[in-house]
Amino acid sequence: MRALLEVTLDTETSNKLITDGSIGPTLEQVMGQLKPEAAYFFARNGRRAMLFVLDVPDESSVVTTCEPFWLQLGADVQLHICMNADELREGLSRLSR
């Protein structure tokens, strides 16, 4: 199922990772595991943030999706199941059946 993963990094933790040069390889490793359909990076409320659109194959995958951000990056994580426009149309058509 398609999901929207919102990640906001802890400033102190991410400052250390940037200073020691490990944030890039850490993000590359996590993104390599997640294989996002899209990835965006931005500032949110003065903190480093990122947004991923990805496939979560099943409920137990939530653990492997979120834990790296908590364990390695000290991040706040929100995961939302979402759909594209075609999936919304299909869902709405099921209401009228």
C-alpha positions in Angstrom: 0.0 0.0 0.0 1.2 3.5 -0.8 2.3 5.6 2.2 3.4 9.1 2.9 6.3 9.1 5.4 7.0 12.5 7.1 10.2 12.7 9.0 11.4 15.7 11.1 15.0 15.5 12.4 16.1 16.4 15.9 18.4 19.4 15.4 21.0 18.4 17.9 21.3 14.9 16.6 21.3 15.9 13.0 23.9 18.6 13.7 26.3 16.0 15.0 25.6 13.7 12.0 26.3 16.5 9.6 29.5 17.5 11.5 30.9 14.0 11.5 29.9 13.4 7.9 27.6 10.4 8.6 24.2 11.9 7.7 24.6 11.5 3.9 25.6 7.8 4.1 22.9 7.2 6.7 20.2 8.7 4.5 21.4 6.9 1.5 21.3 3.6 3.4 17.8 4.2 4.6 16.5 5.4 1.2 18.2 2.3 -0.4 16.1 0.1 1.9 12.9 2.1 1.5 13.2 2.6 -2.3 10.8 5.6 -2.2 8.8 6.5 -5.3 9.6 10.2 -4.4 11.7 12.0 -1.8 11.6 15.6 -0.8 13.8 17.5 1.7 12.9 20.9 3.3 12.7 23.0 6.5 9.7 22.7 8.7 9.3 24.9 11.8 13.0 25.6 11.8 14.0 21.9 11.6 15.3 19.6 8.9 12.5 17.6 7.4 11.8 15.1 4.6 8.9 13.5 2.9 8.8 10.1 1.2 6.2 8.5 -0.9 6.8 4.7 -0.7 5.2 1.3 -0.7 4.5 -0.4 2.6 3.9 -4.0 1.6 2.1 -5.0 4.9 1.5 -3.9 8.4 4.7 -5.4 9.8 6.7 -3.3 7.4 5.9 -0.2 9.5 8.6 -1.3 11.9 11.4 -1.5 9.3 10.1 1.7 7.7 10.1 3.9 10.8 12.7 2.4 13.1 15.8 3.6 11.2 14.7 7.2 11.5 14.1 6.8 15.2 17.2 4.8 16.0 19.8 6.5 13.7 18.5 10.0 13.3 16.5 10.8 16.5 13.6 11.8 14.3 9.9 12.5 14.7 8.1 10.2 12.3 4.5 10.1 10.9 3.3 7.5 8.5 0.0 8.0 6.5 -1.6 5.5 4.2 -2.5 7.5 1.0 -3.7 7.0 -2.5 -3.3 8.6 -5.9 -6.1 10.1 -8.0 -6.9 6.9 -9.8 -7.1 5.0 -6.5 -9.4 7.7 -5.1 -11.7 7.4 -8.1 -11.8 3.6 -7.7 -12.7 4.0 -4.0 -15.4 6.5 -4.7 -16.9 4.3 -7.4 -17.2 1.5 -4.9 -19.4 3.8 -2.8 -22.1 3.9 -5.5 -22.1 0.1 -6.0 
